[in-house]
Amino acid sequence: MSTLNSLLSKNQQRTICSQLGSVKLKLLYKATVHGFTGAAFHQRCDNQSPTVSVGYNASGYVFGGYTKQPFSQSGQYVNDDQAFIFGLTGGILQKYPVTNSAYAIKMIANCGPYFGESLVLVNGSQPVTHSNPQSYYKFNPAEMHGNDLNLTECEVYLVEESTELETPWRNVIWESGKRKELMESIKNYKPPVSSVSQARVLLIGQVGAGKSSFFNSINSVFRGHVTSQAISGSSPTSLTTQFRTYSVRDGRGGKPLPITLCDTMGLEDSKGAGLDVDDISSILKGHVPDFYQFNPAAPLHAEVQGYRKSPGVKDKIHCVAYVIDACKVSIMPTKLEEKLDAIRRKVNLLGIPQLVLLTKVDEACPLVKQDLRNVYKSGYIQDIMQGVSTKVGVPLSCIVPVRNYSGELELDLNCDILLLSAVIQMLRFADNYFDELSDRLSSTELKD
């Protein structure tokens, strides 16, 4: 079936929608395509609501009406206290509310949209308008339709709820040049502390949130193709059972990039399962060796082989990233929230900056699934991020949405830009850690 093309411009649609809230219009009926008949109109529009009906004439007037009631062919009047008719001129909508709601809409089989004897589009199954300004809507016919009652077109739109914002609330440049710029910034980053060659970022999150997948995705961007080094996938229990430090390389055989992503066992809401909060303290302070095997029943102790008793700055965690599934924010178990809160308090005490990676944003919102570039135009994703801010206790500015690679074989520009932007934020936060460390050392030296 061919796509129907709307005669209403985007600006005209926005003007109409501004009267109705956070909505969008979906074209149901177009008279020049389906026919100027009551039968064609009812076939496409009966039992659909709410709707906006629009008439057009050769004099250039655009006019119509809104009703929350579904159309039918009952022959009866239907009450609608929110109904109105309108004229649309130069981006300005002149609205005429119903004066007697009991007679707002009439359901007539051989006519199109029938607004209470005042305005009828496709009247008597003809391309004409019936107009009576003295009936149940009071209006100025010269202003509304210029007294030209011959229709060149009639359209009926379904009014649907929309989460799409007028303008994005964060600005992103979705271009290949931007991807290259972000990659170069990451490659050229140097920690400001001479003893540290790589910023260490700890990934913490619920089982299945996408911690390991995030590393694989970043690795894929710099490899130039989708790859999988860290074990990832879907499982009710953590697929990561060891503490792993992953260094991303600049392409195959390239030199390591100045960031290490530290992967941990997934958090679980039940006691004695998943990553232990006490183990996190040891990781943050740099005591835990790579490949350490987690044991939820017994936290790490100093006698474990490889335990670093006197870790240097290079061994410690410089930034913590909580990895949270956008689809599960609203159903996050209370026990898990409590674990996150306990972790956040430990991280705060050590002065380590924290951010949130919000994963699976495309699965959470159809608008974003349709086009990843809509991520900052989605009011729904913005609401989720505000919910995360409250649950995790971090500012909205510390939450970055990403989409990890999972089933794809090839890279996607928009996906890469979100992933690389997240890494840039991690490096900025790590810099905050190093700055704070320098300030503390300077303060200590002054006291001495």
C-alpha positions in Angstrom: 0.0 0.0 0.0 1.4 3.4 -1.0 2.2 6.0 1.7 -0.3 8.8 2.0 1.2 12.2 1.6 -0.1 14.9 4.0 -1.2 18.2 2.5 -0.7 19.9 5.9 2.8 21.2 6.2 5.0 20.3 9.2 4.4 23.8 10.6 0.7 23.5 10.2 0.7 20.2 11.9 2.7 21.6 14.8 0.2 24.5 15.1 -2.7 22.2 15.3 -0.9 19.8 17.7 0.0 22.7 20.0 -3.8 22.9 20.9 -3.9 19.2 21.8 -0.8 18.5 23.9 2.1 16.1 23.2 0.6 14.5 20.1 1.3 13.8 16.5 -1.0 13.4 13.5 -1.4 10.2 11.5 -3.2 10.5 8.1 -6.2 8.1 7.8 -8.3 9.5 5.0 -7.5 11.6 1.9 -10.4 12.3 -0.3 -8.4 12.7 -3.6 -7.1 9.2 -3.0 -10.0 7.4 -1.3 -12.9 9.3 -2.8 -15.1 12.3 -1.9 -17.8 10.0 -0.4 -19.3 9.3 3.0 -18.7 5.6 2.5 -14.9 6.1 1.8 -14.6 8.4 4.8 -16.4 6.0 7.2 -14.5 3.0 5.9 -11.2 4.7 6.9 -12.2 6.6 10.0 -15.0 4.9 11.9 -14.1 3.9 15.4 -11.0 6.0 15.3 -10.5 8.8 17.9 -9.6 11.5 18.6 -9.3 13.0 15.1 -8.6 16.2 13.3 -10.5 16.8 10.0 -9.2 19.3 7.5 -10.7 20.8 4.4 -8.9 22.8 1.7 -10.4 25.0 -1.1 -9.1 26.6 -4.2 -9.0 30.0 -2.5 -6.1 28.7 -0.3 -8.1 28.4 2.9 -7.4 25.6 5.4 -10.1 24.8 7.9 -11.6 21.9 9.9 -12.5 20.5 13.3 -11.4 18.3 16.2 -13.4 15.7 18.1 -12.4 13.2 20.8 -15.4 11.0 19.8 -15.0 8.1 17.3 -17.0 8.4 14.0 -19.9 6.1 13.2 -23.0 5.9 11.0 -25.6 5.9 13.7 -27.5 9.0 12.5 -27.3 10.4 16.0 -25.7 13.4 17.7 -22.8 12.7 20.0 -21.8 14.8 23.0 -18.2 16.2 23.0 -17.4 19.1 25.3 -13.8 19.3 23.8 -14.8 19.6 20.2 -13.9 22.7 18.2 -13.7 23.9 14.6 -11.0 26.1 13.3 -9.5 28.1 10.5 -5.7 28.0 9.8 -4.2 31.1 8.3 -0.5 32.0 8.1 0.5 29.7 10.9 -2.2 31.0 13.2 -5.1 28.8 14.3 -8.4 30.5 15.0 -10.4 28.2 17.3 -14.2 28.1 17.6 -15.3 25.8 20.5 -18.6 24.0 20.5 -21.4 26.1 22.1 -23.7 23.2 22.8 -21.7 20.0 23.5 -24.8 17.7 23.2 -24.9 18.5 19.4 -21.1 18.6 18.8 -20.9 15.8 16.3 -23.4 14.1 14.1 -22.9 10.6 12.7 -24.2 10.7 9.1 -23.5 7.9 6.7 -23.4 9.8 3.4 -21.3 12.7 4.7 -17.7 13.2 5.9 -16.9 14.8 9.2 -20.1 16.5 10.5 -19.6 19.2 13.1 -23.1 19.9 14.6 -24.8 21.4 11.5 -22.2 24.2 11.5 -19.5 22.6 9.4 -19.7 19.5 7.2 -16.9 18.3 5.0 -17.7 16.1 2.0 -21.4 17.0 2.4 -23.8 14.6 0.7 -20.8 12.6 -0.7 -19.8 15.6 -2.8 -16.5 17.7 -2.7 -18.3 20.5 -1.0 -18.6 22.1 2.5 -21.8 22.8 4.4 -21.4 26.0 6.5 -23.8 27.5 9.0 -22.2 29.9 11.5 -25.4 30.3 13.5 -25.7 26.7 14.6 -23.7 24.9 17.4 -20.4 26.6 16.7 -20.2 30.4 16.2 -17.6 31.5 13.6 -16.9 34.0 10.9 -17.2 32.1 7.5 -15.3 34.7 5.6 -12.3 34.3 7.9 -12.6 30.5 8.1 -13.0 29.5 4.4 -13.5 32.7 2.5 -17.1 31.6 1.6 -15.5 29.2 -0.9 -17.4 26.0 -0.2 -15.9 23.8 -3.0 -13.3 21.4 -1.6 -10.1 20.5 -3.4 -9.1 18.1 -0.7 -10.3 16.7 2.6 -8.1 14.9 5.1 -8.8 13.2 8.4 -5.9 12.6 10.9 -5.8 10.3 13.9 -4.4 12.2 16.9 -1.8 10.0 18.6 0.2 10.5 21.8 3.8 11.5 21.0 7.0 11.6 23.0 8.9 13.5 20.4 10.1 16.9 21.6 10.1 20.0 19.3 13.9 20.4 19.6 16.6 18.0 21.0 17.5 18.8 24.6 21.1 17.9 23.9 22.9 18.9 20.7 24.7 16.1 18.8 26.5 16.3 15.5 25.6 13.1 13.6 28.3 13.2 11.0 31.3 11.0 10.1 33.6 14.0 10.7 32.3 14.1 14.3 33.1 10.4 14.8 36.6 10.9 13.5 37.0 13.9 15.8 35.8 11.9 18.9 38.1 9.0 18.0 41.1 11.3 17.7 40.3 13.0 21.0 40.3 9.6 22.7 43.5 8.5 21.1 45.3 11.7 22.0 44.1 11.8 25.7 46.9 11.8 28.3 46.1 11.5 32.0 47.6 14.5 33.8 49.4 12.3 36.4 52.8 11.1 35.1 52.6 7.7 36.8 49.3 6.9 35.0 49.1 5.9 31.3 45.5 4.9 31.2 42.3 6.1 32.9 40.7 3.2 34.7 36.9 3.1 34.5 34.9 0.6 36.5 31.6 -0.7 34.9 29.0 -1.6 37.5 25.5 -2.8 36.6 22.7 -5.3 36.9 23.1 -8.7 35.2 22.3 -8.3 31.5 22.5 -4.5 31.5 25.3 -4.5 28.9 28.6 -4.0 30.7 30.6 -6.4 28.7 28.7 -5.4 25.6 29.8 -1.8 26.1 33.5 -2.8 26.0 32.9 -5.0 22.9 31.1 -2.1 21.3 33.9 0.4 22.0 36.4 -2.2 20.8 34.4 -2.6 17.6 34.4 1.1 16.8 38.2 1.2 16.9 38.6 -2.1 15.1 36.4 -0.9 12.3 34.0 -3.9 12.5 31.8 -5.6 15.1 33.8 -7.8 17.3 33.3 -9.6 20.6 36.2 -10.1 23.1 34.4 -9.9 26.5 31.8 -12.6 27.2 28.4 -11.1 26.7 24.8 -12.2 26.1 21.5 -12.9 27.8 21.5 -14.9 31.1 19.6 -14.7 34.4 23.0 -14.8 36.2 26.2 -13.0 35.5 28.2 -14.2 32.5 31.2 -12.2 33.9 32.6 -14.2 36.9 36.1 -12.6 37.0 37.4 -9.1 37.5 38.7 -8.2 34.0 40.5 -5.2 32.8 40.1 -4.5 29.1 42.4 -2.2 27.2 41.0 -1.0 23.9 43.5 -0.9 21.0 43.6 1.5 18.1 42.8 -1.1 15.5 44.1 -4.6 15.2 47.6 -4.8 16.5 47.5 -1.0 17.3 48.7 0.6 20.5 46.5 0.6 23.6 44.2 3.6 24.0 44.6 5.7 27.2 41.5 4.1 28.8 41.0 0.7 30.6 37.5 -0.6 31.1 37.2 -2.7 34.2 34.4 -5.3 34.0 32.8 -6.9 37.1 30.3 -9.5 38.0 26.8 -8.3 37.5 24.7 -6.9 40.4 21.8 -9.1 41.6 19.0 -8.2 44.0 19.1 -11.3 46.1 21.5 -11.6 49.0 24.7 -13.7 48.4 24.3 -13.5 44.6 26.1 -11.3 42.1 28.9 -8.8 42.9 29.5 -8.2 46.7 29.5 -4.6 47.8 32.6 -5.2 49.9 34.5 -6.5 46.8 33.7 -3.2 45.1 35.6 -1.3 47.8 38.7 -3.4 47.1 38.3 -2.8 43.4 38.0 1.0 43.8 41.1 1.1 46.0 43.1 -0.9 43.4 43.7 -4.1 45.5 42.0 -6.5 43.0 44.2 -8.3 40.4 43.1 -8.9 36.9 41.4 -12.3 36.4 40.3 -12.4 40.1 37.5 -15.0 40.4 34.6 -13.5 42.3 32.9 -15.5 45.1 29.6 -13.9 46.2 29.7 -15.9 49.4 33.2 -14.7 50.4 34.6 -11.2 49.7 38.2 -10.6 48.7 40.8 -10.7 51.5 44.5 -9.7 51.6 45.7 -13.3 51.5 44.3 -13.9 48.0 47.0 -14.5 45.3 47.8 -11.3 43.5 46.2 -9.0 46.1 47.8 -5.6 45.8 48.6 -4.4 49.3 50.0 -1.1 48.3 48.3 -0.1 45.1 49.5 3.0 43.2 47.3 5.7 41.5 47.5 3.7 38.2 45.9 0.7 39.9 43.0 2.6 41.4 39.6 3.3 39.8 39.4 6.9 38.4 35.8 6.9 37.3 32.7 4.7 38.0 30.1 4.1 35.3 26.8 2.5 36.4 25.4 0.5 33.4 21.6 0.6 33.5 19.1 -1.0 31.1 16.6 1.7 30.0 13.9 -0.9 29.7 14.2 -1.9 33.4 14.4 1.4 35.2 10.8 1.5 36.2 10.9 -2.1 37.5 14.3 -2.0 39.3 14.0 -4.1 42.4 14.2 -2.3 45.7 17.0 -4.5 46.9 19.0 -3.5 43.8 18.4 0.2 44.4 19.7 -0.4 48.0 22.8 -2.0 46.6 23.4 0.8 44.2 22.9 3.3 47.0 25.5 1.5 49.2 28.0 1.4 46.3 27.4 5.1 45.5 28.2 6.0 49.2 31.5 4.1 49.1 32.4 5.7 45.7 31.6 9.2 47.1 33.8 8.6 50.2 36.7 7.9 47.9 36.1 11.0 45.8 35.6 9.1 42.5 33.4 10.7 39.9 30.4 8.7 38.8 28.2 8.6 35.6 25.5 6.4 34.2 25.5 4.6 30.9 21.8 4.1 29.9 21.8 1.2 27.6 19.2 -0.3 25.2 17.5 3.1 24.6 16.3 1.8 21.2 14.5 -1.1 22.8 12.9 1.2 25.3 11.5 3.8 22.9 10.0 3.2 19.4 10.9 6.7 18.3 14.6 6.0 19.0 14.3 2.5 17.5 13.1 4.2 14.3 16.1 6.6 14.3 18.8 6.6 16.9 19.2 10.4 16.3 15.9 10.9 18.0 17.4 9.9 21.4 17.5 13.5 22.6 14.2 14.3 21.0 12.4 11.6 22.9 10.5 12.9 25.9 10.2 9.3 27.1 13.9 8.8 27.2 14.3 12.1 28.9 11.8 11.0 31.6 13.7 7.7 32.0 16.9 9.6 32.5 15.3 11.8 35.1 14.1 8.6 36.9 17.6 7.2 36.8 18.9 10.5 38.2 16.6 10.1 41.2 17.2 6.3 41.7 20.9 6.4 41.4 21.5 9.8 42.9 23.5 11.4 40.1 22.7 14.6 38.2 21.0 14.4 34.8 24.2 15.8 33.3 26.0 12.6 34.4 23.7 10.3 32.4 24.6 9.3 28.8 22.5 7.1 26.6 24.1 4.5 24.4 23.2 1.6 22.2 25.6 -1.3 22.3 26.2 -3.6 19.3 24.6 -7.0 19.7 23.3 -8.7 16.5 24.8 -6.4 13.9 27.7 -7.3 11.5 28.5 -3.8 10.4 29.1 -0.5 12.3 26.5 2.3 12.4 27.6 5.9 12.5 25.0 7.1 14.9 25.6 4.2 17.3 29.4 5.0 17.2 28.8 8.7 18.0 26.9 7.9 21.1 29.4 5.3 22.2 32.4 7.5 21.6 30.6 10.5 23.4 30.2 8.2 26.4 34.0 7.5 26.4 34.8 11.2 26.2 32.6 11.8 29.3 34.5 9.1 31.1 37.8 10.7 30.3 36.5 14.1 31.4 35.3 12.6 34.7 38.7 10.8 35.2 40.4 14.2 34.7 38.2 15.5 37.6 39.5 12.7 39.7 43.2 13.5 38.8 42.5 17.2 39.4 41.1 16.5 42.9 44.1 14.2 43.6 46.5 17.0 42.6 44.6 19.5 44.8 44.9 17.1 47.8 48.6 16.5 47.3 49.2 20.2 47.0 47.3 20.8 50.2 49.3 18.1 52.0 52.6 19.6 50.8 51.5 23.1 52.0 50.8 21.7 55.4 54.1 20.0 55.6 
